Amino acid sequence: MTDDIQHCPICSSASSVSISSYLYSCKKCGITFNTAYAVKTYSDAYFLEEYQNQYGKTYIEDYTNIYSLAARRLTILLGYLPGITGKSDLSLLDIGSAAGFFLACAKDMGIQNLTGIEISEYASRYCTEHFNIPVIQSSFSDVTPNSLFNIITAWYFIEHTVDPVSVMEKIHESLSADGIFAFSVPSIFGPLFTFKRDIWVQTHPTDHYIDFSPWGIRQILTRIGFRKIYVKPAGIHPERVIDPHSIMFRPFALIYRLISRLISFSDTIDVYAIK
């Protein structure tokens, strides 16, 4: 393995620490990066077969859970937007909009100016036909927004991109003043990476290029120009630290949940960044 692939893709430092034969950590940037990164194609099979193999139901069948999560995220997101005079005046762009469940929830909550970007033809068509919401079938890299948005969302999208910083810079440029960028990413400040590193390495997706940390993502977003950044744990899993059958699990879980919310200790994080 040549030395140049060990340079951090964020700061170009050559002092990255090897985690495995293809995963490296840059402590300066608070990230890990994957030198065996490979782009994944999200075909119809993902929404109909691969998702079912992982979660026990197809993406479409999981509508209720995804919609419920969207409602929680939108409630938090709207709480961070200053001086809202009316939701109907807001514009929202959802990158990687999949079958449009998040967009449908936003529409139900009163946001009318909605656009999705989704590379899958099947998912794009599903959103347009079922929710009457326009979707640009394309990769985000091939789209140049012709207007500014109040809200841009990207749930588990950034980690799949070849150049995450450039993508976030483009998103910043596409936001109106005081606009908000809300997204989810995997975090290395969580129980798997901290306590079960071998499992984290073995199960690390090949199509995840960069995994972040709460402080790492704050550094990057601040340099890009975001004024305020809020990071929250996307999932709290005490069972990943201690056996749930242990007599100590219940008191541990209570303390763990409090600490996780306080310091964003989680294998995945939700981020809300205001321009």
Backbone bond lengths (Angstrom), bond angles and torsions (degrees), N, CA, C in turn:
res aa  C-N    CA-C-N  psi(-1)  N-CA   C-N-CA  omega(-1)  CA-C   N-CA-C  phi
1 M - - - 1.468 - - 1.527 109.00 -
2 T 1.291 116.62 127.70 1.453 120.13 -176.62 1.513 110.73 -77.45
3 D 1.320 114.52 158.23 1.462 120.73 -174.20 1.519 112.50 -67.57
4 D 1.369 117.64 -32.33 1.455 119.11 -172.38 1.522 112.70 -65.14
5 I 1.311 119.24 -26.66 1.458 120.21 -179.24 1.529 111.54 -75.17
6 Q 1.342 116.45 -6.17 1.455 119.78 178.18 1.530 111.87 -92.10
7 H 1.304 118.03 -3.08 1.453 120.94 177.75 1.531 109.99 -71.90
8 C 1.317 115.95 135.51 1.459 120.86 179.81 1.528 109.64 -63.48
9 P 1.331 119.11 130.27 1.461 121.22 -179.44 1.533 113.22 -72.30
10 I 1.323 117.10 -9.46 1.465 120.59 178.86 1.520 111.52 -94.14
11 C 1.347 116.47 -52.73 1.469 120.23 -174.81 1.524 113.45 -110.82
12 S 1.335 117.87 -2.89 1.472 124.12 179.75 1.523 113.59 67.52
13 S 1.320 117.63 12.17 1.461 121.20 178.46 1.523 110.44 -65.39
14 A 1.336 115.80 142.38 1.463 121.18 178.42 1.522 111.33 -96.13
15 S 1.336 116.99 9.18 1.461 121.11 -175.89 1.519 112.93 -98.99
16 S 1.330 116.91 21.96 1.458 120.36 179.29 1.525 110.79 -63.93
17 V 1.327 116.24 145.25 1.459 122.54 -177.80 1.530 109.52 -97.90
18 S 1.315 116.69 134.14 1.453 121.24 -179.82 1.530 110.44 -75.78
19 I 1.336 115.90 130.87 1.458 121.97 174.95 1.525 109.88 -102.53
20 S 1.318 115.34 -36.51 1.463 122.11 175.05 1.528 106.86 -150.26
21 S 1.319 117.11 -168.29 1.464 119.61 -178.06 1.521 112.25 -67.75
22 Y 1.338 117.97 -15.49 1.468 120.53 -177.41 1.529 114.19 -136.96
23 L 1.328 117.71 -2.65 1.467 121.44 179.40 1.521 109.98 -112.09
24 Y 1.333 116.15 132.89 1.462 121.91 -177.32 1.529 110.32 -131.25
25 S 1.306 115.43 154.35 1.459 121.70 179.90 1.521 110.34 -120.32
26 C 1.332 115.78 131.99 1.456 120.90 172.36 1.528 107.55 -109.77
27 K 1.310 116.85 106.35 1.467 120.84 -177.01 1.526 111.20 -69.89
28 K 1.316 116.45 -27.45 1.464 120.04 178.78 1.520 111.17 -63.99
29 C 1.329 117.13 -40.05 1.468 121.92 -177.32 1.522 112.75 -95.89
30 G 1.335 117.28 -11.56 1.450 120.16 -178.85 1.512 112.72 68.28
31 I 1.338 116.73 41.03 1.470 121.14 -179.32 1.528 110.28 -136.63
32 T 1.321 115.78 165.52 1.462 121.25 161.70 1.524 106.98 -120.37
33 F 1.321 116.60 155.44 1.468 119.44 177.76 1.522 110.46 -138.06
34 N 1.316 114.57 154.97 1.451 123.67 -169.36 1.528 109.88 -113.85
35 T 1.314 116.96 110.02 1.464 120.38 -178.56 1.531 112.45 -80.32
36 A 1.343 116.95 -8.24 1.469 121.21 175.91 1.526 110.34 -101.85
37 Y 1.319 115.86 19.83 1.464 121.75 -177.35 1.528 111.77 -55.26
38 A 1.332 115.93 134.82 1.458 121.75 177.17 1.519 108.75 -137.79
39 V 1.318 116.53 132.88 1.461 121.22 -179.40 1.522 109.80 -68.42
40 K 1.338 115.06 136.36 1.461 120.70 178.31 1.523 109.72 -103.39
41 T 1.325 115.97 139.46 1.456 121.42 176.86 1.530 109.46 -93.53
42 Y 1.335 115.73 120.94 1.462 120.03 179.84 1.533 108.90 -90.89
43 S 1.322 114.61 85.57 1.452 121.54 -179.75 1.527 109.50 -84.09
44 D 1.334 115.72 -179.50 1.462 120.16 176.75 1.525 111.09 -56.67
45 A 1.329 116.51 -31.51 1.459 121.20 -176.58 1.521 111.76 -61.03
46 Y 1.335 117.30 -31.36 1.467 119.24 -179.83 1.524 110.33 -61.77
47 F 1.320 116.98 -48.13 1.460 121.56 -175.92 1.528 112.30 -74.24
48 L 1.325 117.65 -22.30 1.455 120.78 -175.19 1.529 113.77 -107.36
49 E 1.346 117.73 -28.84 1.452 119.95 -173.75 1.533 112.69 -124.13
50 E 1.337 117.12 -53.81 1.459 120.06 -175.78 1.526 111.94 -62.42
51 Y 1.320 116.85 -42.72 1.463 121.06 178.69 1.531 110.00 -62.22
52 Q 1.324 116.85 -39.84 1.455 120.87 179.19 1.521 111.62 -65.80
53 N 1.326 116.79 -39.20 1.463 120.37 178.28 1.520 111.69 -62.40
54 Q 1.333 116.40 -31.32 1.461 120.69 -177.67 1.525 112.59 -87.81
55 Y 1.336 116.70 -37.95 1.471 119.84 -172.27 1.532 114.25 -115.97
56 G 1.332 118.08 -2.44 1.448 120.17 176.82 1.516 115.13 85.98
57 K 1.320 117.35 0.41 1.463 122.94 176.71 1.511 108.28 -153.54
58 T 1.325 117.02 158.43 1.458 119.42 178.71 1.525 109.77 -72.01
59 Y 1.317 116.25 164.89 1.462 120.66 178.21 1.522 110.52 -58.21
60 I 1.308 116.89 -41.80 1.463 121.51 -179.37 1.527 110.57 -64.63
61 E 1.323 117.07 -41.13 1.465 121.54 178.83 1.525 112.66 -67.73
62 D 1.328 116.91 -18.81 1.471 121.19 -178.83 1.532 111.77 -91.65
63 Y 1.314 116.01 18.28 1.470 121.74 -176.14 1.528 112.84 -52.38
64 T 1.313 117.90 -47.80 1.470 121.39 -175.09 1.521 111.96 -59.14
65 N 1.328 117.15 -45.81 1.464 120.73 -179.43 1.522 111.33 -66.53
66 I 1.335 116.36 -44.17 1.464 120.09 -178.54 1.524 110.52 -66.57
67 Y 1.319 117.11 -40.02 1.464 121.75 178.82 1.527 110.50 -64.17
68 S 1.337 117.00 -42.09 1.464 121.53 179.54 1.527 110.96 -62.56
69 L 1.331 116.93 -42.46 1.463 121.25 177.41 1.523 110.55 -64.46
70 A 1.329 116.72 -39.69 1.464 121.19 177.89 1.518 110.72 -60.74
71 A 1.320 117.22 -41.66 1.467 121.10 -179.74 1.521 111.29 -62.59
72 R 1.335 116.94 -40.71 1.480 120.26 178.58 1.527 110.43 -65.28
73 R 1.321 115.83 -43.34 1.463 119.33 -179.18 1.529 111.49 -65.88
74 L 1.325 116.57 -40.77 1.462 120.22 -179.94 1.521 111.47 -66.40
75 T 1.312 117.44 -36.58 1.466 120.84 177.73 1.523 110.42 -62.59
76 I 1.329 116.72 -44.40 1.468 120.97 177.47 1.523 110.23 -64.58
77 L 1.307 115.90 -47.59 1.466 122.90 -177.64 1.522 111.57 -58.02
78 L 1.300 117.64 -49.12 1.464 121.24 -178.24 1.525 111.47 -65.83
79 G 1.325 116.58 -27.16 1.457 120.38 177.35 1.514 113.15 -68.07
80 Y 1.327 116.67 -21.10 1.465 121.18 -179.92 1.530 113.01 -91.62
81 L 1.322 116.86 -10.17 1.464 119.83 -178.88 1.523 110.13 -84.96
82 P 1.323 117.58 117.27 1.467 120.15 -177.97 1.525 112.31 -76.96
83 G 1.309 115.68 144.61 1.464 121.28 170.41 1.505 115.70 60.93
84 I 1.353 117.82 42.19 1.464 119.89 177.16 1.528 108.95 -72.71
85 T 1.331 117.02 121.17 1.468 120.83 177.66 1.524 110.98 -92.15
86 G 1.311 116.59 -24.59 1.462 120.90 179.14 1.508 110.38 -175.60
87 K 1.327 117.25 130.56 1.457 120.76 -178.13 1.526 112.18 -61.43
88 S 1.321 116.38 -30.91 1.463 119.88 -177.64 1.522 112.12 -64.75
89 D 1.340 116.42 -19.13 1.465 120.35 179.52 1.522 112.30 -85.22
90 L 1.334 116.91 -11.34 1.458 120.78 -176.68 1.524 111.39 -79.21
91 S 1.332 115.42 148.19 1.466 121.09 173.77 1.522 108.82 -115.99
92 L 1.333 116.14 139.62 1.464 121.07 -175.84 1.518 110.06 -134.94
93 L 1.323 115.66 131.37 1.458 123.21 174.13 1.519 108.39 -114.83
94 D 1.333 117.04 123.35 1.460 121.78 178.39 1.526 108.79 -108.82
95 I 1.331 116.19 113.93 1.463 121.94 -178.44 1.523 108.86 -89.72
96 G 1.324 115.73 128.87 1.459 119.58 -173.57 1.516 109.24 72.29
97 S 1.321 116.13 50.85 1.468 121.47 -169.20 1.517 114.19 -75.54
98 A 1.319 117.69 -4.82 1.467 122.31 177.58 1.524 110.19 51.99
99 A 1.338 117.88 -132.72 1.459 120.67 -177.02 1.521 112.71 -85.19
100 G 1.333 117.29 4.21 1.455 121.18 171.76 1.514 116.30 90.05
101 F 1.330 118.28 16.63 1.464 120.00 -177.40 1.533 111.97 -66.25
102 F 1.333 116.98 -38.55 1.471 119.78 177.12 1.532 109.85 -65.32
103 L 1.320 116.52 -43.76 1.461 120.72 179.02 1.531 111.00 -63.09
104 A 1.325 116.75 -39.06 1.466 120.45 178.27 1.519 110.39 -62.93
105 C 1.318 117.04 -40.56 1.462 120.97 178.01 1.525 110.72 -65.06
106 A 1.336 117.09 -42.37 1.468 121.17 178.05 1.525 110.58 -61.08
107 K 1.317 116.14 -39.04 1.469 121.04 178.19 1.527 110.37 -64.57
108 D 1.320 116.71 -43.61 1.461 121.27 178.79 1.525 112.21 -64.65
109 M 1.351 116.32 -26.76 1.465 120.63 -179.76 1.530 112.13 -88.12
110 G 1.344 116.95 1.75 1.448 119.97 171.92 1.509 117.07 108.83
111 I 1.329 117.67 -1.46 1.462 120.61 177.69 1.531 107.75 -85.28
112 Q 1.310 116.73 122.70 1.463 120.58 -171.74 1.526 114.10 -104.15
113 N 1.335 117.27 -30.03 1.459 121.08 -177.63 1.528 108.72 -89.60
114 L 1.326 115.54 89.77 1.462 121.30 -171.45 1.521 111.20 -121.87
115 T 1.346 114.89 141.35 1.463 120.98 176.25 1.519 108.84 -143.31
116 G 1.302 116.62 139.63 1.453 120.96 174.15 1.515 111.01 -114.57
117 I 1.313 115.63 153.67 1.469 121.80 169.62 1.519 106.59 -125.11
118 E 1.316 117.03 122.57 1.461 121.31 -175.44 1.519 109.41 -149.17
119 I 1.322 115.92 131.85 1.463 120.09 -175.53 1.530 112.48 -80.50
120 S 1.330 117.16 -24.33 1.463 120.69 -178.61 1.527 111.15 -77.92
121 E 1.323 116.41 126.28 1.466 120.55 178.87 1.522 110.55 -65.89
122 Y 1.322 116.76 -40.31 1.474 121.05 179.69 1.531 111.31 -61.58
123 A 1.338 116.71 -49.37 1.464 120.28 -177.39 1.526 111.38 -67.40
124 S 1.333 116.64 -39.84 1.468 120.47 178.57 1.519 110.67 -60.38
125 R 1.319 115.75 -45.49 1.459 120.64 -179.29 1.531 111.10 -65.63
126 Y 1.315 116.99 -38.50 1.469 121.28 179.94 1.526 110.45 -60.90
127 C 1.312 116.59 -45.48 1.475 121.04 -179.56 1.525 111.08 -62.81
128 T 1.310 116.08 -45.98 1.470 120.29 -178.02 1.524 111.41 -65.21
129 E 1.338 116.32 -43.13 1.466 120.40 -175.96 1.525 113.23 -74.63
130 H 1.353 117.17 -36.37 1.460 120.32 -174.77 1.524 113.63 -91.04
131 F 1.336 117.13 -28.93 1.464 119.66 -174.35 1.524 113.38 -120.31
132 N 1.323 116.12 -4.27 1.467 121.03 -179.81 1.532 111.69 55.09
133 I 1.319 115.03 43.53 1.465 122.11 178.43 1.525 108.01 -117.23
134 P 1.324 118.98 129.25 1.470 120.49 -177.67 1.521 112.77 -68.32
135 V 1.311 115.68 137.57 1.460 122.29 178.34 1.518 108.97 -131.05
136 I 1.317 116.18 131.67 1.461 121.70 174.37 1.522 107.13 -88.45
137 Q 1.322 117.12 114.88 1.462 119.49 179.40 1.523 108.90 -83.64
138 S 1.324 114.92 99.19 1.467 120.66 -175.22 1.524 108.61 -172.94
139 S 1.311 115.94 166.02 1.454 120.27 167.42 1.530 107.63 -80.15
140 F 1.324 117.01 151.27 1.462 120.68 -178.03 1.522 111.20 -62.32
141 S 1.324 116.93 -31.88 1.465 120.92 -178.48 1.526 111.97 -63.70
142 D 1.326 116.73 -23.17 1.469 120.49 -178.20 1.525 112.65 -97.34
143 V 1.333 116.94 5.05 1.463 121.03 -177.75 1.518 110.26 -112.17
144 T 1.330 116.71 133.78 1.459 122.31 172.69 1.522 107.66 -116.85
145 P 1.339 117.97 104.31 1.468 119.91 -178.66 1.528 111.28 -57.09
146 N 1.326 115.49 135.13 1.470 119.52 -178.53 1.525 112.25 -96.05
147 S 1.335 116.51 8.46 1.463 121.09 174.51 1.521 108.71 -152.66
148 L 1.328 116.51 164.90 1.459 121.26 178.64 1.521 109.82 -90.64
149 F 1.327 115.54 149.37 1.458 121.35 -178.11 1.535 110.30 -115.25
150 N 1.332 115.67 147.24 1.468 120.68 173.15 1.519 111.26 -73.72
151 I 1.328 115.28 -33.45 1.464 121.83 -176.12 1.525 109.32 -135.23
152 I 1.328 116.19 131.83 1.462 121.21 170.17 1.519 107.21 -127.33
153 T 1.322 116.29 129.00 1.453 120.56 179.86 1.524 110.37 -121.07
154 A 1.336 115.39 152.86 1.471 120.77 179.73 1.529 107.42 -156.23
155 W 1.315 116.07 90.67 1.462 120.93 -175.99 1.526 110.00 -86.67
156 Y 1.335 116.08 113.65 1.462 123.58 -178.73 1.524 112.02 52.84
157 F 1.306 114.18 53.98 1.464 121.90 178.87 1.531 111.65 -120.06
158 I 1.324 116.94 -43.43 1.467 122.26 -171.95 1.529 111.99 -56.57
159 E 1.332 117.44 -41.05 1.466 120.71 -175.48 1.530 112.28 -66.56
160 H 1.337 117.20 -16.01 1.468 121.27 -178.79 1.530 112.70 -89.63
161 T 1.329 117.98 -5.72 1.462 120.34 -173.08 1.527 112.31 -90.41
162 V 1.318 115.63 152.55 1.469 121.78 -177.82 1.528 111.31 -70.24
163 D 1.331 117.16 -34.99 1.461 122.13 -178.03 1.533 108.99 -133.85
164 P 1.330 117.61 79.86 1.464 121.15 -174.64 1.525 114.18 -57.38
165 V 1.321 118.06 -36.74 1.463 120.06 -177.98 1.524 110.57 -66.07
166 S 1.324 117.01 -43.86 1.471 119.89 177.96 1.525 111.23 -62.71
167 V 1.316 116.41 -37.69 1.462 120.92 178.04 1.529 109.84 -62.77
168 M 1.338 116.87 -45.36 1.466 120.26 -179.62 1.527 111.57 -68.90
169 E 1.318 117.41 -31.58 1.470 120.39 174.27 1.526 110.57 -65.04
170 K 1.318 116.29 -42.23 1.472 121.10 178.29 1.525 110.46 -63.60
171 I 1.321 116.83 -39.31 1.459 121.20 177.57 1.522 110.30 -64.73
172 H 1.325 117.14 -42.58 1.471 121.33 178.03 1.525 110.81 -59.11
173 E 1.319 116.60 -42.77 1.467 121.60 179.59 1.533 111.89 -66.99
174 S 1.336 116.55 -24.73 1.465 120.96 -176.91 1.525 112.98 -90.63
175 L 1.340 116.76 -0.02 1.461 121.62 179.21 1.522 110.90 -94.92
176 S 1.314 115.92 145.60 1.461 120.44 172.53 1.524 109.18 -76.62
177 A 1.320 117.63 168.34 1.467 121.85 177.42 1.523 108.91 -57.80
178 D 1.337 116.30 135.22 1.466 123.18 -177.70 1.526 112.76 68.21
179 G 1.326 116.72 10.77 1.458 119.91 177.25 1.521 110.82 -70.99
180 I 1.331 115.70 164.64 1.466 120.06 -176.13 1.524 110.87 -125.30
181 F 1.323 114.67 137.18 1.458 122.75 174.40 1.522 106.81 -108.64
182 A 1.325 116.91 117.19 1.460 122.30 -179.09 1.526 109.25 -117.98
183 F 1.339 116.29 132.18 1.468 118.77 -176.49 1.524 110.72 -158.96
184 S 1.313 115.13 165.87 1.462 122.68 176.07 1.522 109.00 -121.91
185 V 1.324 115.89 144.64 1.463 121.95 176.19 1.526 109.53 -146.63
186 P 1.333 118.01 157.09 1.463 120.80 171.70 1.529 109.58 -65.45
187 S 1.329 116.01 149.09 1.463 120.79 -179.44 1.524 110.65 -124.91
188 I 1.316 115.78 140.33 1.465 120.56 175.96 1.527 111.04 -89.70
189 F 1.336 116.68 -1.43 1.461 121.08 175.05 1.525 107.76 -99.67
190 G 1.343 114.02 70.63 1.454 120.31 -176.64 1.518 110.34 -154.40
191 P 1.344 117.33 176.67 1.466 120.93 -173.41 1.525 114.68 -64.72
192 L 1.343 118.19 -36.61 1.459 118.71 -178.17 1.519 111.95 -66.24
193 F 1.338 116.47 -51.66 1.459 119.89 -178.12 1.524 111.18 -66.61
194 T 1.328 117.29 -35.23 1.462 121.67 -175.60 1.518 112.76 -78.19
195 F 1.330 116.94 -44.54 1.460 120.15 -171.52 1.532 114.54 -110.08
196 K 1.338 116.85 -19.53 1.460 119.81 -176.57 1.526 109.55 -134.55
197 R 1.325 114.42 58.98 1.460 121.15 -173.89 1.529 112.80 -58.15
198 D 1.327 118.11 -38.89 1.458 120.95 -178.91 1.532 111.06 -61.50
199 I 1.334 116.27 -42.64 1.464 120.17 178.63 1.523 109.86 -66.56
200 W 1.332 116.86 -40.19 1.460 120.82 178.72 1.530 110.35 -58.97
201 V 1.323 117.03 -44.00 1.468 121.30 179.66 1.527 110.54 -65.81
202 Q 1.336 116.26 -47.07 1.467 120.94 -176.35 1.528 112.56 -63.37
203 T 1.316 116.24 -32.88 1.471 119.88 -176.08 1.525 112.95 -101.38
204 H 1.323 117.56 6.05 1.460 119.73 -177.50 1.532 110.52 -67.28
205 P 1.332 118.30 123.98 1.466 120.97 -178.17 1.526 111.94 -64.77
206 T 1.315 116.23 139.44 1.462 119.81 -179.77 1.528 111.89 -67.63
207 D 1.351 117.08 -22.50 1.462 119.75 -177.49 1.526 112.78 -94.64
208 H 1.336 117.73 13.41 1.466 121.72 171.21 1.528 107.78 -99.25
209 Y 1.322 116.98 114.80 1.465 120.40 -178.13 1.526 111.42 -84.48
210 I 1.332 116.81 -47.63 1.464 120.79 -178.74 1.518 109.94 -128.58
211 D 1.342 115.84 134.52 1.463 122.12 169.52 1.522 107.09 -109.44
212 F 1.320 116.32 138.61 1.457 121.29 -171.72 1.528 111.65 -106.47
213 S 1.314 115.70 177.73 1.458 124.06 169.59 1.522 106.65 -130.34
214 P 1.323 118.84 161.57 1.472 119.43 179.36 1.524 113.07 -54.99
215 W 1.342 117.18 -45.06 1.473 119.04 -179.10 1.525 111.65 -74.18
216 G 1.335 116.81 -31.14 1.455 120.12 178.36 1.515 111.95 -65.94
217 I 1.333 116.45 -45.05 1.467 119.30 -179.41 1.519 110.44 -68.99
218 R 1.334 117.52 -33.06 1.473 120.04 176.34 1.529 110.71 -62.92
219 Q 1.333 116.71 -43.56 1.471 121.27 179.03 1.523 110.83 -58.44
220 I 1.324 115.84 -48.17 1.461 120.76 -176.82 1.520 110.99 -63.99
221 L 1.318 117.14 -47.77 1.469 121.28 -177.40 1.529 111.43 -66.55
222 T 1.318 117.15 -35.20 1.469 120.37 177.30 1.517 110.94 -64.84
223 R 1.343 116.59 -43.27 1.469 120.37 178.36 1.526 111.12 -63.58
224 I 1.305 117.04 -34.38 1.471 120.56 179.44 1.520 111.11 -68.29
225 G 1.341 116.99 -31.48 1.470 119.83 177.35 1.512 115.56 127.70
226 F 1.333 118.25 6.09 1.460 120.16 176.69 1.528 109.96 -72.04
227 R 1.339 116.49 137.08 1.460 122.01 -174.29 1.528 113.61 -83.62
228 K 1.314 116.00 -42.69 1.464 121.17 -177.55 1.517 109.10 -130.09
229 I 1.330 115.34 136.82 1.460 120.29 -176.25 1.527 108.72 -134.67
230 Y 1.321 115.43 127.25 1.457 121.70 178.74 1.526 108.75 -120.09
231 V 1.323 116.55 130.60 1.466 121.59 -179.10 1.524 109.07 -120.78
232 K 1.335 115.92 131.52 1.455 121.27 -179.17 1.525 109.69 -130.83
233 P 1.339 117.54 147.81 1.469 119.08 175.44 1.518 109.96 -66.90
234 A 1.318 117.43 131.98 1.465 120.67 -179.99 1.520 111.54 -84.96
235 G 1.314 116.19 -21.18 1.464 120.60 178.16 1.520 109.35 -153.70
236 I 1.324 116.95 136.09 1.459 121.46 -178.98 1.528 107.85 -114.68
237 H 1.338 116.18 116.50 1.465 120.94 -171.36 1.537 111.73 -131.03
238 P 1.327 117.52 80.37 1.478 119.26 177.53 1.519 112.38 -63.08
239 E 1.350 117.39 -24.32 1.459 120.62 -179.88 1.525 112.18 -67.11
240 R 1.320 117.47 -12.55 1.460 120.56 176.51 1.531 111.93 -84.11
241 V 1.337 115.35 -3.78 1.466 120.62 179.28 1.523 110.98 -112.40
242 I 1.333 116.52 -41.97 1.458 120.68 -176.43 1.522 109.26 -134.34
243 D 1.316 116.47 146.25 1.469 122.06 -178.87 1.531 110.03 -59.75
244 P 1.351 117.53 124.86 1.471 119.62 -179.19 1.524 113.81 -64.21
245 H 1.339 117.79 -13.54 1.461 121.06 177.86 1.527 111.98 -88.72
246 S 1.310 116.76 -6.38 1.458 121.28 179.60 1.527 110.56 -69.36
247 I 1.321 117.13 145.19 1.464 120.91 178.20 1.526 110.74 -66.88
248 M 1.328 117.04 -15.64 1.458 121.45 179.80 1.529 112.32 -90.68
249 F 1.331 115.96 -5.59 1.464 118.20 -172.33 1.522 112.61 -63.29
250 R 1.319 118.42 -46.74 1.464 120.38 -174.35 1.532 112.65 -61.19
251 P 1.345 119.38 -51.26 1.471 117.65 177.68 1.524 112.68 -65.42
252 F 1.350 116.41 -35.83 1.460 119.52 178.09 1.517 110.73 -63.60
253 A 1.347 116.39 -44.69 1.466 121.03 -177.79 1.521 111.10 -60.55
254 L 1.325 117.97 -38.28 1.456 121.66 179.64 1.525 110.82 -62.31
255 I 1.333 116.27 -48.52 1.471 120.93 179.41 1.525 110.23 -66.69
256 Y 1.342 115.97 -41.40 1.463 121.13 -178.66 1.525 110.95 -59.56
257 R 1.323 117.25 -44.03 1.463 120.92 -179.06 1.526 110.97 -62.94
258 L 1.318 116.67 -40.85 1.468 120.56 179.06 1.531 110.60 -63.30
259 I 1.335 116.00 -45.79 1.470 120.50 -178.54 1.530 110.29 -67.78
260 S 1.327 116.62 -42.01 1.467 120.94 -179.57 1.524 110.97 -58.17
261 R 1.325 117.08 -44.33 1.466 120.27 179.45 1.527 110.90 -66.96
262 L 1.316 116.36 -34.46 1.466 120.70 -177.01 1.524 112.24 -71.63
263 I 1.329 117.43 -41.30 1.466 120.37 -173.36 1.535 112.79 -114.97
264 S 1.336 117.55 7.48 1.480 122.44 179.62 1.521 111.49 58.96
265 F 1.338 115.90 44.12 1.459 120.91 177.19 1.519 108.44 -85.36
266 S 1.331 115.58 104.74 1.463 120.52 -173.72 1.522 109.35 -164.39
267 D 1.314 116.33 153.28 1.463 120.55 177.80 1.525 112.05 -73.50
268 T 1.323 116.45 -15.50 1.464 122.20 174.98 1.527 108.62 -140.80
269 I 1.327 116.49 148.21 1.455 120.38 -178.29 1.522 110.47 -132.23
270 D 1.336 115.19 148.18 1.461 122.70 169.97 1.523 107.96 -101.79
271 V 1.320 115.53 135.14 1.468 120.95 -176.20 1.525 109.16 -124.03
272 Y 1.336 115.94 136.21 1.470 122.65 177.78 1.521 107.30 -125.94
273 A 1.334 116.96 111.90 1.462 122.11 -174.48 1.518 109.71 -119.55
274 I 1.329 116.14 127.03 1.466 121.63 -177.30 1.528 110.36 -103.61
275 K 1.318 115.93 131.51 1.463 122.01 -178.36 1.529 110.23 -74.67
